Amino acid sequence: MPVITLPDNSRRSFDAPVTVAQVAADIGPGLAKATLAGRIDDRLVDASHLIEDDVRLAIITDRDPEGLDMIRHSTAHLMAQAVKTLYPGAQVTIGPVIEDGFYYDFAYERPFHPEDLEKIEAKMKELAKADLKVARRVMPRDEAVAFFREQGEEYKARIIADIPTNEDISLYSQGEFTDLCRGPHVPSTGKLKAFKLTKVAGAYWRGDSKNEMLQRIYGTAWPNKQQLEEYLHRLAEAERRDHRRIGQELNLFSIQEDAGGGLVFWHPNGARIRRAIEQFWSEMHERAGYEFLYTPHIANLELWKTSGHADFYAESMYEPMQDEHQAFQLKPMNCPFHVLVYKDRLRSYRDLPLRWAEMGTVYRREMSGALHGLMRVRGFTQDDAHIFCREDQIEAEILRILDLTLAVLQAFGFENFDINLSTRPDKAVGSDHIWEHATAALRAALEKKGLAYEVDEGGGAFYGPKIDIKIRDAIGRQWQCSTVQLDFNLPERFDMEYVADDNTRKRPIMIHRALLGSVERFFGVLIEHYAGHFPLWLAPVQVQVLTITDRQNDYARQVADLLREQGFRAEADLRNEKIGFKIREHTLQRVPYLLVLGDREKDTGTVAVRTRDGRDLGSMEIDSLIQRLSLETASRGHSILED
């Protein structure tokens, strides 16, 4: 006679063992219809799971995050069933849930084409409408291997063969299709009401480039059609904002395959924006009490052995180059270089904290298939900084970093943040005392700033706890940019010391800190956040001067020269084209201000001002325009930091 305790602590008693679905039906018909699964003492189970003992039970519906994941994973199985129905020769491999959807990898004799995806999606809808019951069964491992080999599913057999022999294997069946899965799954295919296949791509078996290439079909699934439509709208908006397309339209950057993939070439327009970013970054750091460093791009391999990168980061590093019987390594990070500057002389406790920043270009080995515009590259510039401080200075330094981080991100137009505090993992260096003190300092700084955060237990690096700040862009996507990491490892590895006030030698605390992360990636995020409509202070061309006839050419040159003398990025379009054509062209180039000059403007010494969104601001004197531009440029939203 199981007694079921529900989330509100109410209890229900039953005369015999019951399934999760029966408990839901006992509560009410509406819940029974919505039930996807259950959570028993933090363990997810199918709706058909039989409860024989007293337990705490939560009913899972599509309103729960677990329910949404279940819908997506079950839809991946539905897709696999559709593929096997239409293309019996295809072999299924793995099909996990990912952010906003799912994928499944298949081995098939020919590539899948867009028309194949249409057929597969149509078959999925047919199978969902059939409302096939989803049933779980358990099978001994060796029996499961034989079962899938008989089905011609060699990949599934290989997956199961890697599982210990004493473990049972759970299988899920719907109609004539059976798949390997831990589950749980939705009770029937009729629960899958809103899905869409999005694309097909190549993928190596088990992610290893030495293995055979498979085909990966991606899809998305949601609890209802409205949420699916909203997601597809966001997807279309993301496509419209794609930084690669806009980068080409505005002539901002390119990836030159002749030089090798993943290496960014900044064109003049993009370089103008980069200079504005870096100048602002430098000004903010100077105000915040940082000094700047410049360090080499390569170093002796022994340095990377001392830092541990040669052991723990080798897969992301390029092969060393040999010179005069010494091995040199392209730098994947800047931190060891800053450590060497610290060790160049003996430091006193009075010297600390030391705040050093660098726009340092680093190089990471990336597989060609993983490269993606500016978002995933092989050479990029980190807005890197390291603070060396005493243990008693940690909290104050973290507060300063948070002040600077929020000021910089807000200046670029980001107001919504998601923050994680990651604590000590099972394997870590450093004493319990320093971990506890450092984590408490991070927590205290976040709370003093009034910042909401989530704790990621055990999610810290092995060398120290950290704070990660993710920004949300104009269409709600998350981007990891800023991070603050405490490090007890490198000071130990490099035998870093300072002379304490009692004349003993102590280790400094090292804080790794990036605000933008990668300048290239941050630039890509900015492009997509603004869809290329950069605010005035970042726009590559801030003002375009347009003439109606060649009679205004000299005056246009004077206006453009005057604006440039005032520090604005201004150009004059003197081509013999109709004014409507010029306005359309520069509007498409997202130029914030267009100045139209005719004979009247030339005679009165004024300009007719239009904005890129089509507003006509009328006639304006040059001094008034300069005042407007100056105020708009200055009001980019950042706080002035005081030492």
Salt bridges, closest charged atoms under 4 A:
ASP26 OD2 - ARG12 NH1 2.83
GLU66 OE2 - ARG39 NH1 2.65
ASP105 OD1 - ARG216 NE 2.70
ASP116 OD2 - ARG110 NH1 2.93
GLU121 OE2 - LYS125 NZ 3.63
GLU121 OE2 - LYS196 NZ 3.73
GLU126 OE2 - LYS123 NZ 3.11
ASP142 OD1 - ARG141 NH2 2.79
GLU153 OE2 - LYS84 NZ 2.72
GLU154 OE2 - ARG149 NE 2.99
ASP162 OD2 - ARG206 NH2 2.73
ASP179 OD2 - HIS77 NE2 3.76
ASP179 OD1 - LYS156 NZ 2.96
GLU212 OE2 - ARG158 NH1 3.67
GLU237 OE2 - ARG240 NH2 2.53
GLU237 OE2 - ARG241 NE 2.82
ASP242 OD2 - ARG244 NH2 2.69
GLU249 OE2 - ARG245 NH1 2.66
GLU249 OE1 - ARG590 NH1 3.16
GLU278 OE2 - ARG274 NE 2.75
GLU283 OE1 - ARG636 NH2 3.54
GLU302 OE2 - LYS305 NZ 3.37
GLU319 OE2 - ARG365 NH1 3.39
GLU358 OE2 - LYS331 NZ 3.79
GLU358 OE1 - HIS338 NE2 2.77
GLU366 OE2 - ARG376 NE 3.09
GLU391 OE2 - HIS433 NE2 2.81
GLU391 OE2 - HIS437 ND1 3.98
ASP392 OD1 - ARG390 NE 3.05
GLU395 OE2 - LYS448 NZ 2.46
GLU397 OE1 - ARG355 NE 2.91
ASP403 OD1 - LYS449 NZ 2.50
ASP418 OD2 - ARG472 NE 2.72
ASP432 OD1 - ARG424 NH1 2.80
ASP468 OD2 - LYS466 NZ 3.42
ASP473 OD2 - ARG477 NE 2.80
ASP487 OD2 - HIS512 NE2 2.72
GLU492 OE1 - ARG507 NE 3.12
ASP495 OD1 - ARG507 NH1 2.94
GLU497 OE1 - ARG505 NH1 3.23
GLU520 OE2 - ARG274 NH1 3.48
GLU528 OE2 - HIS243 ND1 2.91
GLU528 OE1 - ARG477 NH1 2.97
ASP554 OD1 - ARG557 NH1 2.78
ASP561 OD1 - ARG564 NH2 2.58
GLU571 OE2 - ARG272 NH2 3.25
ASP573 OD2 - ARG575 NH2 2.82
ASP573 OD2 - HIS586 NE2 2.76
GLU585 OE2 - ARG575 NH2 2.59
ASP599 OD2 - ARG551 NH2 2.74
GLU601 OE2 - ARG600 NE 3.90
ASP613 OD1 - ARG615 NE 3.30
